[in-house]
Amino acid sequence: MAKNELNDKIEELNWDFDGKKMIKDLDFDSFSESLDFLNEVASIVEDIGVHPKVHISTDGIKLTLPASGQINKDHVNLAEGIDDL
């Protein structure tokens, strides 16, 4: 995926982008709801093979892509999969 195409895809996503990392903050009513969602994310992560940095709290999750390195098409595909949950 060309850099321009990658940037266009990132702009279409419901994630914050600081030029280097994509960040998504998700709010949940309970810690167990956060864990349930994270387990769904884990299934997508294993299929795609890239892993987000995860911060979980009592009422939400913060996901950061990439956990290290540069954003690539796999990170965008993971973000799209997470948005579809």
TAJOKA-V344485 format. One record per residue. RES is the residue in one small letter. D_LAST is the distance of its C-alpha to the last C-alpha in Angstrom with 1 decimal. Layout:
res=RES d_last=D_LAST
res=RES d_last=D_LAST
This chain:
res=m d_last=23.9
res=a d_last=26.5
res=k d_last=26.2
res=n d_last=26.3
res=e d_last=23.6
res=l d_last=21.4
res=n d_last=22.3
res=d d_last=21.5
res=k d_last=17.9
res=i d_last=17.5
res=e d_last=18.8
res=e d_last=16.3
res=l d_last=13.3
res=n d_last=12.5
res=w d_last=14.0
res=d d_last=17.6
res=f d_last=19.9
res=d d_last=23.3
res=g d_last=24.7
res=k d_last=24.0
res=k d_last=20.7
res=m d_last=17.2
res=i d_last=16.2
res=k d_last=13.2
res=d d_last=14.1
res=l d_last=11.9
res=d d_last=13.8
res=f d_last=13.7
res=d d_last=16.6
res=s d_last=17.5
res=f d_last=17.6
res=s d_last=16.4
res=e d_last=13.2
res=s d_last=12.8
res=l d_last=13.7
res=d d_last=11.4
res=f d_last=8.3
res=l d_last=10.5
res=n d_last=11.2
res=e d_last=7.8
res=v d_last=8.1
res=a d_last=11.6
res=s d_last=11.1
res=i d_last=9.8
res=v d_last=12.6
res=e d_last=15.1
res=d d_last=14.6
res=i d_last=15.0
res=g d_last=17.6
res=v d_last=17.1
res=h d_last=16.5
res=p d_last=15.6
res=k d_last=18.0
res=v d_last=16.5
res=h d_last=18.2
res=i d_last=17.4
res=s d_last=19.4
res=t d_last=20.1
res=d d_last=17.8
res=g d_last=15.2
res=i d_last=14.0
res=k d_last=15.2
res=l d_last=14.0
res=t d_last=16.6
res=l d_last=16.9
res=p d_last=19.2
res=a d_last=20.4
res=s d_last=23.7
res=g d_last=25.3
res=q d_last=24.3
res=i d_last=21.1
res=n d_last=20.9
res=k d_last=18.8
res=d d_last=16.9
res=h d_last=15.7
res=v d_last=14.7
res=n d_last=12.9
res=l d_last=11.0
res=a d_last=10.2
res=e d_last=9.0
res=g d_last=6.8
res=i d_last=5.4
res=d d_last=5.5
res=d d_last=3.8
res=l d_last=0.0
